[in-house]
Amino acid sequence: MISYSLIGVLLTLLGVSAAVISGLLLYIIIKCRLAWWWFIYRSKGLPVYDDVRLLGNNFLTLLGAPNISEKSIEAHKRLGKTYGYVAMTRYGCFTIDLDLIKMIVIDEGDVHINRSQTDFPLHELENSLLLVDEDQWRRMRRLYAPVFKSSKFKTPNVLEEVEKSVEKLIDHIEEKLDKQAEAKKLFEADDLMHKISLQLVLSCFYKQYDLVDFNEEPSYWVKMIEDGPESVRTNVVAKIAIFFPALNPIIDWLVWHFHPQGVWRRKLVDFVREQTRFRMEARKEFSEVAKTAAKGGMKLDKDNFSFRDGRRFKRNMMDLPIDYYLDGKITKEELFNSSFMMIGAADLTTKEVMIHALYLLGRNPREQELARQSVMANGEESEYLSWVINETLRLYPPVPAGCSRTIKRDIELANGHILPKGSFVVTNTFAIHRLKEYWGEDVEEFRPERWRDTSKHHPMQFIPFGAGNRMCVGREFALFELKKVFSALLMRYEFEAKHKDDAYVFDSLYMIMILPNSPTFVTIKRLERKVSLLGGCSSTIADKTSTFGNSTFEDVSCFLIAVQHAARLTSCVATGLRRGAFIELSETPLLGLIRELDNDERSTVTLRNKVTDREKTKMIEQLSFDESDEHRLGLTTCLLIYLVAVLAENLVLTGVIKFRSLMMLIVGS
């Protein structure tokens, strides 16, 4: 009797639950359909993306759909420059109308300032600088903008971490190449570029220098961070949070405490907490050690000093927001949320650009060689390298909707249609960067030279970092990272990339970030050049047109980079080789020059591409040669090798000449 009663109660509860859920679903369907019809009515017949599914919205069919890159462009061809969409009860449009975008983003930028919440179960993102509204955004933007200025990331402390990060990348590639029987190796560009991108972010922002293991496949941190957006795309629970925003706080709490994604989110917050505590200690410690130093007539650097217990404080990019928090200018939540957002803004977007730049250079050997020659002549200031980066950003914008805004008034379009107040206007950057009317018939081609003259560009024609008031705050730092990494790679290696049919086909969540459909593979091999240095010897150092001993050298790697150095000898070598001339050196002046440079404090060099520890070790190991080699090379060459070895700590690797067991570095002014 009792068991029958229990079953009856359970069946009743199930029936009631089913009725409630059914009623709720029916309510949502009706509400979504009404929003759909209302938008069509208010927009005066604006064409709307028509595949809407059961709930009457375009989230599954457009905003969160697979291959959105192709679908959005196809829809523009079919529906026009501006077409509408409805996502649940929210509505908006996709547009490639540059004049409309300019009016919203530039002309009325102070009016249409807000973006739109995504409803992802990720409260740090939803409440970060990226998505907060109006007054809170204005206050936070004013405070965070200086964090990414060149005056903050081109400090000695940050530059040192950038150099070390690039060195880790080079050492990893060298180690892999050393293990190969062949002279080249196939790398997965996605993994390689994500590791260097993440290494740069973790070291420059979070003071976490050793978390990324380049030899770990897959890297724990790379996997954790990539799984975050991937889970939103594939996880049913995450999609429920988007469809039912009221459940978002509950789902976010469950993810935070019980999902692997919550593990790395908590760790990032712990990094910021740890760094905040250390900054508080550094403030107190500096006031004490500075007093002690002042008594001894010394002045300490508040951005780089040692604690009395031996620890060292080195200011990096995250310390300014921490100072804001300690000074009461931002809340703890604002600090944590925006610090978390930086992982996505500074890592996930940058690594996509790195991957595709490597792919495009690997598919276009002519442009790769032009970029290399330009970098060898001009270093990171290479104009052609800037063109390569811009062309990569044009073809593969990492944030496909960076200029998007929620409009605050009805806007009438030229064809009479209306964008109702409250519409979220999605600027379809991927499609804009492929408009033939602005870029020409070769719009799908990788052609860096198109950036030679941009004087006639429409102000909204190229918007990879967005535009207007909410342009990407980290733009300068992202370009700085890209130039650092690719100048180092181009000077050392050649790339070949396998063709990808889906190179420009990707998924995207609310057009915020790119989710590629397949990995990118690139073959990397050491750069090889040939140059001959031929015999005869009788003139002076100042003569740049004669000879260099009686030997011929071949197989030159990473040849010819200019570095700033006043030494006459190195100036002769670099200038002579650059012009393809012969160089004459006599032994006596050379000995005097070595002594002069050994004792001259001015003989240090502005670093452009520092010799890594691994390269120094290989140089030292190969600086031995037998008597026959010594006789052939002559004393002049031996002394030049000695000069380079003496100054190796301050010199930049500009070339490697291998002759049997000998490796010699070439340096230049």
Secondary structure, 3 states (H helix, E strand, C coil): CHHHHHHHHHHHHHHHHHHHHHHHHHHHHHHHHHHHHHHHHHCCCCCECCCCCCCCCCHHHHHCCCCHHHHHHHHHHHHCCEEEEEECCEEEEEECCHHHHHHHHHHCCCCCCCCCCCCCCCHHHHCCCCCCCHHHHHHHHHHHHHHHCHHHHCCHHHHHHHHHHHHHHHHHHHHHHHCCCCCEEEEEHHHHHHHHHHHHHHHHHHCCCCCCCCCCCCCHHHHHHHHHHHHHHHCHHHHHHHHCHHHHHHHHHHHHHHCHHHHHHHHHHHHHHHHHHHHHHHHHHHHHHHHHHHHCCCCCCCCEEECCCCCEEECCCCHHHHHHHHCCCCCHHHHHHHHHHHHHHHHHHHHHHHHHHHHHHHHCHHHHHHHHHHHHHHHHHCHHHHHHHHHHHHHCCCCCCCCCEECCCCEECCCCCEECCCCEEEECHHHHCCCHHHHCCCCCCCCHHHHCCCCCCCCCCCCCCCCHHHCCCCHHHHHHHHHHHHHHHHCCEEEEECCCCCCCCEEECCCCCEEECCCCEEEEEECCECCCCCCCCCCCCCCCCCCCCCCCCCCEECCCCCCCCCCHHHHHHHHHHHCCCCCCCCHHHHHHHHHHHHHCHHHCCCCCCECCHHHHHHHHHCCCCCHHHHHHHHHHHHHHHHHHHHHCCCCECCCEEEECCEEEECCCC
